[in-house]
Amino acid sequence: MKERKEKVLSSLREMGSDVYGQLLKNEFPSVKMPSRSIANILYDGKTRQYILGKRSVKRSARNVRHIRPFTQLLWTAMFVDELTEQNKTSTLRDVFYSAQAYEMDFQDQQESDSLITDLESVVRFSREDFNVYPEERSAIFGDLTVEYTVPGYEGRQLNLTSHPDGVMIGPALTTADFVRPDKRRVDKVIAIEKGGLFTRFIEERVHQRYKALLIHTAGQAPRATRFILRRLNQELDLPVYIFTDGDPWGMHIAMVIISGSANAAHLRDLNTPDAVWSGVWATDIVDYKLPSDPLTDLDIKRLNELEKDPRYKGSMWNREIDTFRKIRKKSEQEAFSRYGLTYIVDKYLPEKLKVKPEKA
């Protein structure tokens, strides 16, 4: 962790030194960064994720339209340099409000969030590396012990069954070390879109019955959660199974975990290529005769977008997209309750855990 911090600080200060050097030469300072335009976002079949192409853009004080975002970028770099140096954390919302103390007002948080992403692409580190996080909303539960590395808590250990609602996935947990679990007690990870099913799985002791770590993604998984999923898969060799609602949006939640997102194409180590989308599938709606609702026009539009996305070219993905088109229905995870509160755990889950990853 200390080595990572030094690399982040070095990259930030290299950026500042470059701007300062340009000023000493009486040049208009500028910063070059990879283009994050749609035309420069490419799907890499080898790494099975979106990456940025070779195009770049230049933000220069010579251009009057660039002066404001250029100044904001430099302030953002200064702010996160202080955070990193002092081992402090900030939320994205904090960044937005902190700027006002420097008369560096952003129009809204969306603008300040965008500047954070620009800075990521310049210094080649994620916002989490320089201690900026979104609000915590994901949680994890299971028989895994972690050892904290954050200042003041170094060496302290916590078993993730310690809280009946799960442990929030925040900065301290994201950087914690895993104490290698006993494979006789933990041999898989189950990522769950919705809080209701996450709670049901804890109540039904799924972590013990199926030797699983349970992760609530709270809808689209935050980047810290995707990073934890990747670490569990790669560091502990635990397969990852993803359970979402049976609709085009649920498909996309799973795919972002598997192949990453276009919005984070400038970053690495956020996807888990061998994770498995285990349901709820469109074919499950048919096979299990699940209660359902009609697909809306917005759902159909999303389905059309997925069909054009190169990440969805596998046979399983094509089959499910075709089935959604045919039945024009969607179902929620809770729909299995029509067969009883424990049916999804007793009958559905063991079948879906047999699903194998589909290679790109």
GIZIRA-V567920 format. One record per backbone hydrogen bond with DSSP energy under -0.5 kcal/mol. NH is the residue of the N-H (numbers start at 0). CO is the residue of the C=O. If there is no record, write none. Layout:
nh->NH co->CO
nh->NH co->CO
//
This chain:
nh->4 co->0
nh->5 co->1
nh->6 co->2
nh->7 co->3
nh->8 co->4
nh->9 co->5
nh->10 co->6
nh->11 co->7
nh->12 co->8
nh->13 co->9
nh->14 co->10
nh->15 co->11
nh->16 co->12
nh->17 co->13
nh->18 co->14
nh->19 co->15
nh->20 co->16
nh->21 co->17
nh->22 co->18
nh->23 co->19
nh->24 co->20
nh->25 co->22
nh->26 co->21
nh->28 co->26
nh->30 co->58
nh->32 co->56
nh->34 co->54
nh->39 co->36
nh->40 co->37
nh->41 co->39
nh->41 co->50
nh->43 co->41
nh->43 co->48
nh->44 co->42
nh->47 co->43
nh->48 co->43
nh->49 co->258
nh->50 co->41
nh->51 co->264
nh->52 co->39
nh->56 co->32
nh->58 co->30
nh->59 co->57
nh->60 co->28
nh->62 co->59
nh->63 co->61
nh->65 co->62
nh->66 co->62
nh->69 co->65
nh->70 co->66
nh->71 co->67
nh->72 co->68
nh->73 co->69
nh->74 co->70
nh->75 co->71
nh->76 co->72
nh->77 co->73
nh->78 co->74
nh->79 co->75
nh->80 co->76
nh->81 co->77
nh->82 co->78
nh->83 co->79
nh->84 co->80
nh->85 co->81
nh->86 co->83
nh->87 co->82
nh->89 co->130
nh->91 co->132
nh->94 co->90
nh->95 co->91
nh->96 co->92
nh->97 co->93
nh->98 co->94
nh->99 co->96
nh->100 co->96
nh->100 co->97
nh->101 co->98
nh->102 co->99
nh->103 co->98
nh->110 co->107
nh->111 co->107
nh->112 co->108
nh->113 co->109
nh->114 co->110
nh->115 co->111
nh->116 co->112
nh->117 co->113
nh->118 co->114
nh->119 co->115
nh->120 co->116
nh->121 co->117
nh->122 co->118
nh->123 co->119
nh->124 co->119
nh->128 co->125
nh->129 co->125
nh->130 co->127
nh->131 co->126
nh->132 co->89
nh->132 co->130
nh->138 co->215
nh->139 co->166
nh->140 co->213
nh->141 co->159
nh->143 co->141
nh->144 co->178
nh->145 co->157
nh->146 co->176
nh->147 co->145
nh->147 co->155
nh->152 co->149
nh->154 co->147
nh->155 co->152
nh->157 co->145
nh->159 co->143
nh->161 co->158
nh->165 co->162
nh->166 co->139
nh->168 co->137
nh->169 co->167
nh->173 co->169
nh->174 co->170
nh->175 co->172
nh->176 co->146
nh->178 co->144
nh->179 co->177
nh->182 co->180
nh->184 co->181
nh->185 co->181
nh->186 co->210
nh->187 co->210
nh->188 co->238
nh->189 co->212
nh->190 co->188
nh->190 co->240
nh->191 co->214
nh->192 co->242
nh->197 co->193
nh->198 co->194
nh->199 co->195
nh->200 co->196
nh->201 co->197
nh->202 co->198
nh->203 co->199
nh->204 co->201
nh->205 co->200
nh->207 co->204
nh->208 co->204
nh->209 co->205
nh->211 co->206
nh->212 co->187
nh->213 co->140
nh->214 co->189
nh->215 co->138
nh->216 co->191
nh->216 co->214
nh->217 co->191
nh->218 co->192
nh->225 co->221
nh->226 co->222
nh->227 co->223
nh->228 co->224
nh->229 co->225
nh->230 co->226
nh->231 co->227
nh->232 co->228
nh->233 co->229
nh->234 co->230
nh->235 co->230
nh->235 co->231
nh->237 co->231
nh->238 co->186
nh->238 co->236
nh->240 co->188
nh->241 co->275
nh->242 co->190
nh->243 co->278
nh->245 co->330
nh->246 co->244
nh->250 co->246
nh->251 co->247
nh->252 co->248
nh->253 co->249
nh->254 co->250
nh->255 co->251
nh->256 co->252
nh->257 co->253
nh->258 co->254
nh->259 co->255
nh->263 co->260
nh->264 co->261
nh->266 co->263
nh->271 co->256
nh->274 co->271
nh->275 co->239
nh->277 co->241
nh->277 co->275
nh->278 co->241
nh->284 co->280
nh->285 co->281
nh->286 co->282
nh->287 co->283
nh->288 co->285
nh->289 co->284
nh->292 co->329
nh->294 co->327
nh->299 co->295
nh->300 co->296
nh->301 co->297
nh->302 co->298
nh->303 co->299
nh->304 co->300
nh->305 co->301
nh->306 co->302
nh->307 co->303
nh->308 co->304
nh->308 co->305
nh->311 co->308
nh->312 co->309
nh->317 co->313
nh->318 co->314
nh->319 co->315
nh->320 co->316
nh->321 co->317
nh->322 co->318
nh->323 co->319
nh->324 co->320
nh->325 co->321
nh->326 co->322
nh->327 co->323
nh->329 co->292
nh->330 co->245
nh->334 co->331
nh->335 co->332
nh->336 co->333
nh->337 co->334
nh->338 co->335
nh->339 co->336
nh->342 co->339
nh->344 co->341
nh->345 co->341
nh->346 co->342
nh->347 co->342
nh->348 co->343
nh->350 co->346
nh->351 co->347
nh->352 co->348
nh->353 co->350
nh->354 co->351
nh->358 co->356
//
